[in-house]
Amino acid sequence: MSDTPLLTVEDLKVDFPTRKGLVQAVRGISFSLGREKLGIVGESGSGKSMTGRSILRLVSAPGQVSARRLEFDGIELQSLSESQMREIRGQRISMVMQDPKFSLNPVMRVGEQIAEAYRVHQNVPQDEAKRRALDMLRAVRIRDPERVYRAFPHEVSGGMGQRIMIAMMLIPDPDLLIADEPTSALDVTVQLQVLAILDDLVSQRGMGLIFISHDLSLVASFCDRVVIMYAGRVMEICDAKNLSAARHPYTRGLLNCLPKIDGDGSDLPVLRRDPEWLEHGL
Amino acid sequence: MTAMITASDLNVIFGKGADRVHAVRDVSFSVTEGTTFSLVGESGSGKSTVLRALSGLNPDWRGALTVAGKALTPRRDKAFYKLVQMVFQDPYGSLHPRHTVDRILMEPLAIHGLSDPDRRIEQVLEEVGLGPQFRFRYPHQLSGGQRQRVAIGRALILEPRILLLDEPTSALDVSVQAEVLNLLQRLKAERGLTYILVSHDLSVVAHMCDELAVMNHGAVVEAMDVGLLKSHQPNHPYTRQLMTASLGYDRAAIDRFEDFGLSE
């Protein structure tokens, strides 16, 4: 791992002004990322997705993003114009969303969508883009890439759709991939197979990965480090392999309330929320 | 111990010709009164279809189903719904958005002509851990966990003996899931209910049930006592693969995953 981090986030805030006052979705969080797998875990409403979106400037109005530092590979992202940001988005940082059903264009063949993602950033002829797209489909272990290239999104399964999304996001060869619940809609075995593909591509290409999820045990086994978020704040950042030794009561509470296969079936401990957590983040 | 629910050679087929889908294949099981039976499987395994055939939502099935000793017909009478109620997966979709909690709970009482609705509504709200202050709220004023409590309350207000639970916690955060699972366990103990729980989550199943059947492509691949699952000793390779997968990410184990197709 290199010494200079790929991404540095300092004091990131996302606010939504509403009629009833300001809703603070993210309340000043800081973390950095190298060429590693960083998990962001939290319950619904904890601000984990907003964190991922604000890095790519995808928070739509009236949301307001501010940060003391939002630095990617030596570039301060906040100082870029919208057109400079478009150069970064997709090509250097890309994002995989939760549900392929809503992220793919329903009236365009999936192969053409992948080739388009390549041609937006590279000035290459159509057949070259097609060849790259087929290679990419093979890289995400789709068995019959020629057939899938011609398929429409409704003709592929959820697991295959998510692999197609990953192929599309990885074809410009980004340095950082943000995956927002990329496998939550999939069956467990398919979920793990898709993660294995991500894992291999991350290690082969030396990418950084931000993996946003609500599934603490999955993140603990998949990522290198974990950021635990609650109510827009970071509660704890720890090494994934030491998660079972986490100290923060929120992390402990989340771990304890999971049912276990070899548990004794007695009542599950219920998470008690401390109002203090809203005031003090990391 | 008496069998509360039995299914023998249950088959469900959707569509005709090229679109024919054999969704449930010769499924048989028996559920003892006062216990929880689980159907486990991945999407498309037919586990929810079994539940929908049992609950009367899907009248097109073949085979034999009995509940409390009586054989079921495709059409069900009111007495059946007094005995069997269902809780659905998505509490955001299963409550009428423009009905208050009061009206949601009142409807089953009105249909079945039960007396003293006021007392029953207050009592059931209390039992599912929502105070009387929730009675006149709309679903959009409630969190996901509170909505699922209302859905459980709506099922319980008829005082059924059987609850059919279709992934009751998979739309909820883990901390809320723990609360809802505890609630279901407490209600079962207090009222001697019989549950059928459909889930894809082996750890939820291990926590809740006494016996389970693992389904794949519409057929039961393995039926077992929960003890076997808890001691990590299921017999069928498909069940073992599911169990490995639910234990978390393990790069080496994933390469050994097999595709379990139809076994005719």
HADDOCK unambig.tbl for C-alpha pairs under 7 A between the chains (distance, minus, plus):
assign (segid A and resid 43 and name CA) (segid B and resid 173 and name CA) 5.99 0.50 0.50
assign (segid A and resid 44 and name CA) (segid B and resid 173 and name CA) 6.90 0.50 0.50
assign (segid A and resid 187 and name CA) (segid B and resid 42 and name CA) 5.86 0.50 0.50
assign (segid A and resid 187 and name CA) (segid B and resid 43 and name CA) 6.69 0.50 0.50
assign (segid A and resid 188 and name CA) (segid B and resid 245 and name CA) 6.05 0.50 0.50
assign (segid A and resid 188 and name CA) (segid B and resid 246 and name CA) 6.66 0.50 0.50
assign (segid A and resid 189 and name CA) (segid B and resid 242 and name CA) 6.90 0.50 0.50
assign (segid A and resid 189 and name CA) (segid B and resid 245 and name CA) 5.69 0.50 0.50
assign (segid A and resid 192 and name CA) (segid B and resid 249 and name CA) 6.39 0.50 0.50
assign (segid A and resid 192 and name CA) (segid B and resid 254 and name CA) 6.82 0.50 0.50
assign (segid A and resid 193 and name CA) (segid B and resid 254 and name CA) 6.33 0.50 0.50
assign (segid A and resid 196 and name CA) (segid B and resid 251 and name CA) 6.32 0.50 0.50
assign (segid A and resid 217 and name CA) (segid B and resid 248 and name CA) 6.51 0.50 0.50
assign (segid A and resid 218 and name CA) (segid B and resid 248 and name CA) 5.19 0.50 0.50
assign (segid A and resid 218 and name CA) (segid B and resid 249 and name CA) 6.22 0.50 0.50
assign (segid A and resid 221 and name CA) (segid B and resid 248 and name CA) 5.83 0.50 0.50
assign (segid A and resid 221 and name CA) (segid B and resid 249 and name CA) 5.12 0.50 0.50
assign (segid A and resid 222 and name CA) (segid B and resid 249 and name CA) 5.48 0.50 0.50
assign (segid A and resid 254 and name CA) (segid B and resid 175 and name CA) 6.36 0.50 0.50
assign (segid A and resid 257 and name CA) (segid B and resid 174 and name CA) 6.79 0.50 0.50
assign (segid A and resid 257 and name CA) (segid B and resid 175 and name CA) 5.91 0.50 0.50
assign (segid A and resid 257 and name CA) (segid B and resid 178 and name CA) 5.71 0.50 0.50
assign (segid A and resid 258 and name CA) (segid B and resid 174 and name CA) 6.46 0.50 0.50
assign (segid A and resid 258 and name CA) (segid B and resid 178 and name CA) 6.97 0.50 0.50
assign (segid A and resid 259 and name CA) (segid B and resid 203 and name CA) 5.60 0.50 0.50
assign (segid A and resid 259 and name CA) (segid B and resid 204 and name CA) 5.84 0.50 0.50
assign (segid A and resid 259 and name CA) (segid B and resid 207 and name CA) 6.09 0.50 0.50
assign (segid A and resid 260 and name CA) (segid B and resid 203 and name CA) 4.99 0.50 0.50
assign (segid A and resid 260 and name CA) (segid B and resid 207 and name CA) 6.78 0.50 0.50
assign (segid A and resid 261 and name CA) (segid B and resid 202 and name CA) 6.66 0.50 0.50
assign (segid A and resid 261 and name CA) (segid B and resid 203 and name CA) 4.35 0.50 0.50
assign (segid A and resid 261 and name CA) (segid B and resid 206 and name CA) 5.22 0.50 0.50
assign (segid A and resid 261 and name CA) (segid B and resid 207 and name CA) 6.74 0.50 0.50
assign (segid A and resid 261 and name CA) (segid B and resid 230 and name CA) 5.48 0.50 0.50
assign (segid A and resid 262 and name CA) (segid B and resid 230 and name CA) 4.35 0.50 0.50
assign (segid A and resid 262 and name CA) (segid B and resid 231 and name CA) 6.50 0.50 0.50
assign (segid A and resid 263 and name CA) (segid B and resid 207 and name CA) 6.60 0.50 0.50
assign (segid A and resid 265 and name CA) (segid B and resid 207 and name CA) 4.78 0.50 0.50
assign (segid A and resid 265 and name CA) (segid B and resid 208 and name CA) 6.62 0.50 0.50
assign (segid A and resid 267 and name CA) (segid B and resid 182 and name CA) 5.70 0.50 0.50
assign (segid A and resid 268 and name CA) (segid B and resid 178 and name CA) 5.80 0.50 0.50
assign (segid A and resid 268 and name CA) (segid B and resid 182 and name CA) 6.52 0.50 0.50
assign (segid A and resid 270 and name CA) (segid B and resid 175 and name CA) 6.53 0.50 0.50
assign (segid A and resid 270 and name CA) (segid B and resid 178 and name CA) 6.24 0.50 0.50
assign (segid A and resid 270 and name CA) (segid B and resid 179 and name CA) 6.28 0.50 0.50
assign (segid A and resid 271 and name CA) (segid B and resid 175 and name CA) 5.87 0.50 0.50
